[in-house]
Amino acid sequence: MQEIEVKFKVRDFSSVRARLGKMGARMIWKGTEESIFFDTKGRDLYKKDILFRLRTWDNHGVYMAVKTPSKQQSKKYKIKDEFALEVHDFAAAEKMIKALGFVEDFAYHKYREHWQLNGAYIELDRVGRLHFVEIESTKKNITELARTLGLDWERVERRGYVKILQDISRRRKFDRGKVDDIL
């Protein structure tokens, strides 16, 4: 499945949350997500721009996903091919992944509000003190929703959370295993 999304850095969620409510969006879920990213010891997936993730959401489920570069490229939108499946046991899935020779490459927690409106998913994500509004849909829907929600294209963040957090950790020169401590 192709995933098209854009992430906007915002100061807080108050105006976006109010506009979502006025537009008739419905919140599907909110809570904490834990994501662990795996790679080979030689970081072969990273070198191919492939992400292999195991994620658990409070009272919502456990999912494994692989994201690969899409043949369709864009400077404005983040486009990936995503393959995901639900698993029922986070610990068992993690053991299985490691038994196959993959190692934990990066992990983080984030708070997320998962909203839906007219075929689009709008995520209000807080990673430490950072706030992002992520819209996943078609290019046309993303552009219209961004305008309606008052989001500024000058504040678009094209990197994924892993790269954002890795860049912060490099600048602050700390142990990558303690990302939550720096934010």
Secondary structure, 3 states (H helix, E strand, C coil): CEEEEEEEEECCCHHHHHHHHHHCCEEEEEEEEEEEEEECCCCHHHHCCCEEEEEEECCCEEEEEEEEECCCCCCCCEEEEEEEEEECCHHHHHHHHHHCCCEEEEEEEEEEEEEEECCEEEEEEEECCEEEEEEECCHHHHHHHHHHCCCCHHHEECCCHHHHHHHHHHHHCCCHHHHHHHC
